[in-house]
Amino acid sequence: MIDAVAIDSSSTGKKDPSAPTGARRTRPRRVRMTGAERREQLLDIGRALFAERGFEGTSVEEIAAKAGVSKPVVYEHFGGKEGLYAVVVDREMRQLLDMVTGALTAGHPRELLEQAAFALLDYIESYTDGFRILVRDSPVAQSTGTFASLISDIATQVEDILGLEFKARGFDPKLAPLYAQALVGMVALTGQWWLDVRKPKKAEVAAHLVNLAWHGLDGLEPKPRLVGHRKS
């Protein structure tokens, strides 16, 4: 599908009266854009606007205007703002999940924690707009779920590693999912905070996260007890 037509002045056959004999006036050519290229353009524009203004603050009119097309072109590609937003969110969720799961290559559990922390912070640093979109509350139901479900998917990757460590140390491996959620949630929430402050530096943030997580795990009690008055 092609939704932008290229204009070539040579095809008109008309000469510029003010130009020297034998010369023709040249006109700027509009770039021919395929349907796939137009779709990517709309996704890029929508992604930037959703990150800056949120779903509600972004309109189809503005997306179309920035792309230099009419509103029907946006509807033709995505069925509306909701469809475009859904594709943007799905892409960002897959990008973050791929970065985190792809980073978990080390054999030592502490280094795995470092890799997971760095992967999330790398994503925030390199895909800031995408992360802003993911952590916003959206009225649009996604087939792939929400940011919370994405964090749960990442925690599942950590869960198997923790389960093996728990079993080796004599702890109940059935509790590994709980600890995996806690660890990944800690990194994710810290990442949301670091998104705006950007201090301290990324490596230092990762080091402190791992420091808290690792030494917490190192002193883990097989059967933790409550010290307050409340018992249930």
C-alpha positions in Angstrom: 0.0 0.0 0.0 1.3 3.5 -0.8 -0.4 6.4 0.9 1.9 9.2 -0.3 2.4 10.0 -4.0 5.8 11.2 -5.3 5.6 14.3 -7.6 8.3 14.5 -10.3 8.5 17.8 -12.1 10.0 16.2 -15.2 6.7 14.3 -15.8 4.8 17.6 -16.4 6.6 18.4 -19.6 6.3 22.2 -18.8 9.2 24.6 -19.0 9.9 27.5 -16.7 9.5 30.7 -18.9 12.0 32.5 -16.8 14.7 29.8 -17.1 17.3 29.8 -19.9 16.4 28.0 -23.1 16.6 24.3 -22.8 16.4 24.4 -18.9 13.4 23.3 -16.9 12.5 24.4 -13.4 13.0 21.7 -10.8 10.5 21.2 -8.0 11.0 19.5 -4.6 10.0 15.9 -4.7 7.8 14.4 -2.1 9.2 11.1 -0.7 7.3 8.1 -1.7 6.3 6.2 1.5 5.1 2.6 1.5 2.4 1.3 3.8 5.0 -0.3 6.0 7.1 2.8 6.2 4.0 4.9 7.0 3.0 2.5 9.8 6.5 2.8 11.4 6.3 6.5 11.1 3.0 6.6 12.9 4.3 4.3 15.6 7.3 6.5 16.2 5.2 9.6 16.4 2.6 8.0 18.6 5.3 6.5 20.9 6.8 10.0 21.5 3.4 11.6 22.2 2.1 8.9 24.5 5.4 9.1 26.5 5.0 12.9 26.8 1.3 13.3 27.3 -0.1 9.9 28.1 -2.9 8.1 26.3 -5.7 10.5 27.2 -3.6 13.6 26.4 -2.8 12.3 22.9 -5.3 12.7 19.9 -5.5 11.1 16.5 -5.6 14.6 15.0 -2.2 15.4 16.5 -0.7 12.1 15.4 -2.0 12.6 11.9 -0.8 16.2 11.7 2.7 15.4 12.8 2.9 12.6 10.2 1.6 14.9 7.5 -1.4 12.7 6.8 -5.2 12.8 7.3 -6.9 11.1 10.2 -8.3 8.2 8.0 -4.7 7.1 7.4 -4.2 6.5 11.1 -7.5 4.6 11.3 -6.6 2.6 8.2 -3.4 1.3 9.8 -4.4 0.9 13.4 -8.2 1.3 13.7 -7.8 4.3 15.9 -5.7 5.6 18.8 -6.3 2.5 20.9 -4.9 0.2 18.3 -1.8 2.3 17.8 -1.2 2.5 21.6 -1.6 -1.3 21.9 1.1 -2.0 19.3 3.4 0.5 20.9 3.0 -1.0 24.4 3.3 -4.6 23.0 6.6 -3.7 21.4 8.0 -2.0 24.5 7.0 -4.9 26.7 8.7 -7.4 24.4 11.8 -5.2 24.2 12.2 -5.0 28.0 11.5 -8.7 28.5 14.0 -9.7 25.8 16.7 -7.4 27.3 16.2 -8.9 30.8 16.0 -12.5 29.9 18.8 -12.2 27.4 21.0 -10.7 30.1 20.7 -13.7 32.5 23.7 -15.6 31.3 26.0 -15.9 34.4 26.3 -18.9 36.6 26.7 -17.2 39.9 23.5 -16.0 41.5 25.0 -12.6 42.6 26.1 -11.9 39.1 22.7 -12.8 37.8 21.2 -10.2 40.1 23.6 -7.7 38.7 22.7 -8.6 35.2 19.0 -8.3 35.8 19.5 -4.9 37.5 21.6 -3.6 34.7 19.2 -4.9 32.0 16.3 -2.9 33.5 18.4 0.2 34.0 19.8 -0.1 30.5 16.3 -0.3 29.1 15.3 2.8 31.1 18.4 4.7 29.8 18.0 3.6 26.1 14.2 3.4 25.8 13.1 6.2 28.2 10.0 7.0 26.2 9.0 3.3 26.2 9.5 2.9 29.9 7.4 6.1 30.6 4.6 4.5 28.6 4.8 1.2 30.3 4.6 2.6 33.9 1.6 4.8 33.1 -1.9 3.5 33.9 -3.7 2.9 30.7 -7.4 2.5 30.0 -6.7 0.3 27.1 -6.8 -3.5 27.8 -3.7 -5.2 26.4 -3.5 -8.7 25.1 -0.1 -9.0 26.7 -1.2 -7.6 30.0 0.1 -4.7 32.0 3.5 -3.6 33.4 2.8 -5.6 36.5 2.3 -8.8 34.4 5.5 -8.0 32.6 7.4 -7.8 35.9 5.8 -11.1 36.8 7.1 -12.6 33.6 10.6 -11.4 34.4 10.3 -12.7 38.0 9.5 -16.2 36.5 12.9 -16.2 34.9 14.5 -15.5 38.3 12.2 -17.9 40.1 13.9 -21.1 38.7 17.4 -19.8 39.7 16.2 -19.0 43.2 14.5 -22.4 43.5 17.7 -24.2 42.9 19.5 -22.0 45.5 16.8 -22.5 48.0 16.9 -26.2 47.6 20.7 -26.3 47.9 20.6 -24.3 51.2 17.8 -26.4 52.7 15.1 -23.7 52.2 11.6 -24.5 50.9 11.9 -24.1 47.1 8.1 -23.5 46.9 8.8 -20.0 48.3 11.0 -19.1 45.4 8.2 -17.4 43.4 7.5 -15.0 46.4 11.1 -14.0 46.7 11.5 -13.6 42.9 8.6 -11.2 42.8 10.0 -9.3 45.7 13.5 -9.0 44.2 12.3 -8.0 40.7 9.7 -5.6 42.1 12.4 -3.9 44.1 14.5 -3.3 41.0 11.5 -2.2 38.9 10.3 0.4 41.5 13.8 1.7 42.0 14.0 2.0 38.2 10.9 4.1 38.2 12.4 6.5 40.7 15.8 6.6 38.8 13.9 7.4 35.6 13.6 11.0 36.7 16.4 11.6 39.1 19.2 9.8 37.2 21.4 10.0 40.3 23.5 8.2 41.3 25.0 6.7 38.2 23.6 3.5 36.7 26.4 1.2 37.9 26.1 2.6 41.4 22.4 2.1 41.5 22.9 -1.5 40.3 25.5 -2.1 42.9 23.3 -0.8 45.8 20.3 -2.9 44.6 22.4 -6.0 44.5 24.0 -5.2 47.8 20.6 -5.0 49.5 19.2 -8.1 47.7 22.3 -10.3 48.0 23.0 -9.6 51.7 19.4 -10.0 52.4 19.4 -13.4 50.8 22.7 -14.3 52.5 21.2 -13.8 55.9 17.9 -15.5 55.0 16.2 -17.5 57.8 14.8 -20.8 56.7 11.7 -20.1 58.9 11.4 -16.4 59.5 9.3 -15.3 62.5 7.5 -12.1 63.3 8.8 -10.0 66.1 5.8 -7.7 66.6 2.5 -8.4 68.4 0.5 -9.1 65.2 0.7 -12.8 64.2 -1.9 -13.1 61.5 
